[in-house]
Amino acid sequence: MVILLGVLLIVGFIVLITTIVYRVVNSGDDPSTDISQSIPPTQLPADILLPEGAEVAGIEADAGRLFVHVIYPNGASREEILVFDMATGRTLSKIRTQK
């Protein structure tokens, strides 16, 4: 019985070491694990034109959409959230608030 357990232990270590070596050797150039292949490139414009004095208060991305929170100068006293589709770059919505 003790001999059988010793043999099983040795076989287990051999399988463990073989699996680790196999994964290390074959993990380098697998294109399916490249995260850049799974994220489509965006076509958002490089510049979002804002009036002078406007400030970007925050940017958030979720579910393929980009949300840009803009605060306009004191004279306008309003804020706006611009919603862009990250796949097409189109402006989907402008949510305006008045203070």
Backbone bond lengths (Angstrom), bond angles and torsions (degrees), N, CA, C in turn:
res aa  C-N    CA-C-N  psi(-1)  N-CA   C-N-CA  omega(-1)  CA-C   N-CA-C  phi
1 M - - - 1.449 - - 1.529 111.34 -
2 V 1.340 116.48 -44.74 1.451 121.19 -178.95 1.528 110.31 -65.57
3 I 1.326 116.83 -37.47 1.463 121.00 178.96 1.526 109.87 -64.91
4 L 1.330 117.42 -40.97 1.465 121.97 179.18 1.531 110.90 -62.99
5 L 1.314 117.34 -43.43 1.459 120.45 178.25 1.531 111.45 -65.28
6 G 1.308 117.72 -37.38 1.461 121.86 176.86 1.524 111.52 -63.68
7 V 1.336 115.94 -43.03 1.459 120.67 178.45 1.530 110.17 -64.58
8 L 1.332 118.12 -43.58 1.469 121.68 178.20 1.527 111.32 -61.92
9 L 1.307 116.85 -37.99 1.459 120.84 178.73 1.532 110.97 -65.59
10 I 1.311 116.43 -44.23 1.463 120.62 178.81 1.530 110.60 -64.50
11 V 1.333 118.13 -44.03 1.467 121.75 178.24 1.526 110.13 -62.30
12 G 1.310 118.16 -40.02 1.462 121.77 178.31 1.522 111.72 -61.61
13 F 1.336 117.12 -44.02 1.457 120.41 177.73 1.536 111.40 -64.16
14 I 1.313 117.07 -39.63 1.471 120.32 178.42 1.528 110.37 -62.74
15 V 1.327 117.22 -44.50 1.465 120.91 178.79 1.525 110.25 -63.55
16 L 1.310 117.79 -42.20 1.454 122.23 179.61 1.531 111.34 -62.21
17 I 1.305 117.92 -48.64 1.459 121.85 -179.15 1.533 110.50 -66.01
18 T 1.342 117.50 -40.61 1.463 120.95 178.01 1.525 110.90 -62.46
19 T 1.317 118.29 -41.68 1.465 122.10 179.21 1.530 111.07 -64.70
20 I 1.301 117.72 -43.41 1.471 121.21 179.32 1.518 110.43 -63.01
21 V 1.332 117.94 -46.78 1.461 121.32 179.81 1.524 110.16 -62.92
22 Y 1.315 118.52 -42.86 1.467 122.10 179.81 1.534 111.42 -60.70
23 R 1.324 117.45 -44.21 1.467 120.81 -179.38 1.524 112.15 -68.91
24 V 1.308 117.65 -36.71 1.468 120.46 178.74 1.530 110.07 -67.66
25 V 1.313 117.32 -43.42 1.457 121.20 -177.80 1.522 111.36 -68.45
26 N 1.312 119.43 -37.63 1.460 123.03 -174.18 1.522 114.46 -98.73
27 S 1.315 119.42 9.91 1.463 119.87 -176.79 1.513 113.95 -94.47
28 G 1.316 120.03 -9.05 1.452 122.36 -170.92 1.511 116.51 -69.95
29 D 1.323 119.69 -49.42 1.452 121.50 -168.34 1.519 113.43 -117.48
30 D 1.303 118.20 32.79 1.463 120.90 -179.78 1.523 109.11 -84.05
31 P 1.352 119.04 109.92 1.466 120.11 -177.14 1.523 113.59 -68.02
32 S 1.319 118.26 -17.97 1.466 119.20 -179.83 1.516 112.01 -72.26
33 T 1.326 117.94 -17.75 1.464 120.23 178.65 1.517 112.13 -95.78
34 D 1.327 118.29 0.35 1.463 121.70 179.32 1.519 109.17 -77.34
35 I 1.326 116.90 115.06 1.469 121.08 -175.46 1.522 111.95 -66.59
36 S 1.337 118.04 -27.01 1.458 119.62 -178.93 1.526 111.96 -68.30
37 Q 1.329 117.64 -19.82 1.454 120.60 177.52 1.527 111.45 -75.26
38 S 1.322 118.31 -24.92 1.457 121.35 -176.00 1.526 113.15 -91.87
39 I 1.324 118.18 -12.52 1.464 121.52 -179.32 1.527 108.40 -105.11
40 P 1.327 117.61 116.97 1.464 118.52 -179.94 1.528 110.79 -69.06
41 P 1.319 117.11 145.26 1.463 118.78 177.95 1.517 110.64 -67.77
42 T 1.310 116.20 145.33 1.460 119.72 -179.65 1.518 109.83 -90.13
43 Q 1.303 115.53 155.77 1.442 121.36 178.69 1.524 109.95 -119.30
44 L 1.315 116.38 29.69 1.457 119.90 179.69 1.520 109.42 -66.97
45 P 1.308 116.17 146.09 1.461 117.79 177.39 1.523 109.91 -62.50
46 A 1.312 115.66 147.35 1.458 119.77 -178.92 1.523 111.12 -68.50
47 D 1.316 116.57 -28.53 1.457 120.72 -178.11 1.520 109.88 -123.86
48 I 1.308 115.62 135.65 1.463 121.71 171.14 1.517 105.22 -109.85
49 L 1.316 115.95 115.99 1.456 120.01 -175.75 1.522 110.73 -77.89
50 L 1.326 116.08 125.53 1.456 122.91 178.54 1.525 108.43 -123.77
51 P 1.325 117.11 151.05 1.464 119.30 176.65 1.530 110.46 -63.96
52 E 1.303 115.65 158.65 1.452 120.34 179.74 1.527 109.89 -61.89
53 G 1.307 116.38 133.92 1.454 122.10 -179.94 1.520 113.59 92.69
54 A 1.329 118.02 -13.99 1.465 120.55 178.62 1.520 109.30 -72.72
55 E 1.332 115.72 145.80 1.462 121.30 -178.17 1.514 110.09 -126.61
56 V 1.306 115.82 143.33 1.459 121.09 173.47 1.523 107.33 -86.16
57 A 1.324 116.06 115.96 1.464 121.06 -176.99 1.525 111.97 -88.26
58 G 1.327 117.09 -22.21 1.448 119.59 179.76 1.514 111.88 -176.63
59 I 1.312 114.87 155.74 1.457 121.91 177.10 1.525 107.39 -133.46
60 E 1.325 116.53 135.80 1.463 121.90 -179.16 1.524 107.91 -140.99
61 A 1.313 117.30 141.06 1.462 122.08 176.32 1.521 108.75 -120.30
62 D 1.342 115.75 135.57 1.464 120.28 179.29 1.522 108.89 -159.57
63 A 1.314 116.95 133.63 1.461 124.05 173.86 1.525 112.53 52.54
64 G 1.328 116.59 44.80 1.452 120.40 177.13 1.515 114.92 75.96
65 R 1.298 116.57 12.41 1.458 120.89 -179.92 1.528 109.37 -122.47
66 L 1.329 115.77 147.59 1.451 121.74 176.53 1.520 107.81 -115.16
67 F 1.332 116.94 125.41 1.460 123.32 -178.72 1.529 108.20 -109.34
68 V 1.334 116.52 123.64 1.463 121.92 179.79 1.523 107.81 -117.93
69 H 1.329 116.42 118.40 1.465 122.79 -179.61 1.522 107.82 -92.80
70 V 1.334 116.19 117.28 1.467 122.08 -176.18 1.522 109.36 -115.39
71 I 1.334 116.21 133.53 1.462 122.49 174.45 1.522 107.18 -111.27
72 Y 1.325 116.12 123.94 1.462 121.84 -178.11 1.524 110.40 -88.18
73 P 1.324 116.94 163.63 1.468 120.49 -177.75 1.531 112.41 -58.71
74 N 1.315 116.04 163.07 1.473 122.05 -174.82 1.522 113.51 -55.97
75 G 1.292 118.94 -33.52 1.454 120.62 -179.60 1.520 112.31 -60.46
76 A 1.322 117.02 -37.24 1.466 120.74 -179.49 1.519 110.99 -82.83
77 S 1.318 116.76 -28.70 1.472 124.69 -178.82 1.526 112.67 42.14
78 R 1.326 115.60 54.03 1.453 119.71 175.88 1.521 109.59 -145.56
79 E 1.321 113.80 161.99 1.451 121.17 176.77 1.520 107.98 -125.40
80 E 1.323 115.71 160.17 1.455 120.02 -177.21 1.525 108.46 -147.38
81 I 1.314 115.67 143.92 1.456 121.30 172.69 1.523 107.22 -114.64
82 L 1.324 115.93 117.91 1.452 121.91 178.24 1.524 107.96 -93.96
83 V 1.334 117.42 132.24 1.458 122.19 -178.58 1.527 108.15 -115.64
84 F 1.341 116.12 121.39 1.454 122.41 179.82 1.524 110.30 -113.97
85 D 1.325 116.85 144.07 1.464 122.22 170.94 1.522 106.30 -84.07
86 M 1.323 117.73 119.12 1.449 120.70 -175.06 1.525 112.56 -71.30
87 A 1.316 118.98 -23.05 1.461 120.58 -179.86 1.523 111.84 -77.10
88 T 1.323 117.20 -36.99 1.461 120.40 -175.70 1.525 113.23 -107.82
89 G 1.329 118.01 -21.61 1.456 121.61 -177.07 1.514 113.61 84.22
90 R 1.320 117.47 0.46 1.469 121.18 -179.16 1.513 111.12 -72.28
91 T 1.328 115.15 148.48 1.460 120.31 171.49 1.519 107.07 -81.22
92 L 1.320 116.45 118.79 1.471 120.38 -178.52 1.511 112.77 -88.32
93 S 1.324 116.39 -35.80 1.463 118.13 -174.27 1.514 109.94 -159.94
94 K 1.334 114.16 154.90 1.465 122.10 171.05 1.518 105.84 -128.60
95 I 1.319 115.81 114.91 1.459 121.31 -179.75 1.523 107.14 -101.72
96 R 1.331 116.96 115.01 1.464 121.65 -175.16 1.525 110.03 -105.84
97 T 1.324 114.53 143.22 1.465 120.75 174.58 1.513 108.18 -129.45
98 Q 1.305 116.30 145.96 1.459 122.54 175.57 1.519 109.00 -110.96
99 K 1.300 116.94 143.64 1.469 120.17 177.57 1.489 109.99 -97.59
